[in-house]
Amino acid sequence: MNETINIIENLKTVRHFSDKKISKEHLSVILESCVNAATASARQTYSIIVVDDKEVMKEIGYIGNITLIFCVDFNRVIDTAEYLGFQYKLRIPITDFITGSTDTLLAAQTAAIAAKSLGIDSFFSNCIHRGNINRIYDLLKLPEKYCFPLTALILGYSDEEKSKITKKGRLSGPGIIHFNTYQSLNSQGLENIVLEYDSQDKHFLSLIDDWREKGYSHYLDYFYEKWCGCPREDEINDHPIKSNHKYNQVKEILIKSGFLSEEN
């Protein structure tokens, strides 16, 4: 196994960080590396907000040594066009948003890999979308139009006393990898997936210490019932579908920022 593959294999989510600071040199390397990720037409339709104020991090959601907020952002492209005497318009806003999101996430993942190569741990979070998303715009002074905070990457050094280091479970076979055409899983394939999630050898990350102690037969029983709030088939009538304000707000922000039309 070469060094690059070893780094990727050892990526893990760390939620508790020590007080050890990331050096300016290492931060510079991470930022220089992540902007080398693939991007459509060399546009780099993203902005990266580097946050080192712990009070701001707390308002965002999690505290590390440094938090990088990766935003889909077309403002630089639009402003540069205007500077050169052109009028740039998003042709199909939602398609441009998808392209911009791809650019943004490729840069974000590259940042995590670069950080790990330097011995720096990380944690991707969607905490920026919890609560009032407008707080992120206010905290970071983001432009209202054509800018959307997509993901937060919290960086730091693991606090070994608080962090529970576990194996990182990932599926890598049927159901994930498809050759030539999409292949739906049959009953046996689905059973294999359930058992793979239960495997103590892989130890898929759970939000509880031990789902077995909570009385669940399978990890996915916990995942669907407690984390996703899914009713069982015989309980559907007792679980009316409710509007989710969090995701309604995401839609409202996307409309406000110009990436989604009212009709969508």
Stockholm file with secondary structure:
# STOCKHOLM 1.0

chainA/1-264         MNETINIIENLKTVRHFSDKKISKEHLSVILESCVNAATASARQTYSIIVVDDKEVMKEIGYIGNITLIFCVDFNRVIDTAEYLGFQYKLRIPITDFITGSTDTLLAAQTAAIAAKSLGIDSFFSNCIHRGNINRIYDLLKLPEKYCFPLTALILGYSDEEKSKITKKGRLSGPGIIHFNTYQSLNSQGLENIVLEYDSQDKHFLSLIDDWREKGYSHYLDYFYEKWCGCPREDEINDHPIKSNHKYNQVKEILIKSGFLSEEN
#=GR chainA/1-264 SS CCHHHHHHHTCCBCCCBCSCCCCHHHHHHHHHHHTTSCCGGGCCCEEEEEECCHHHHHHHSCCCSEEEEEEEECHHHHHHHHHTTCCCCCSSHHHHHHHHHHHHHHHHHHHHHHHHHTTCEEEEECGGGSSCTHHHHHHHTCCSSSEEEEEEEEEECBCTTTCCCCCCCCCCSTTTCCSSSCCCCCHHHHHHHHHHHHCTTTCCCCSSSCTTTTTCSSHHHHIIIIISCCCCGGGGGGSCCCCCHHHHHHHHHHHHHTSSCTTC
#=GC SS_cons         CCHHHHHHHTCCBCCCBCSCCCCHHHHHHHHHHHTTSCCGGGCCCEEEEEECCHHHHHHHSCCCSEEEEEEEECHHHHHHHHHTTCCCCCSSHHHHHHHHHHHHHHHHHHHHHHHHHTTCEEEEECGGGSSCTHHHHHHHTCCSSSEEEEEEEEEECBCTTTCCCCCCCCCCSTTTCCSSSCCCCCHHHHHHHHHHHHCTTTCCCCSSSCTTTTTCSSHHHHIIIIISCCCCGGGGGGSCCCCCHHHHHHHHHHHHHTSSCTTC
//
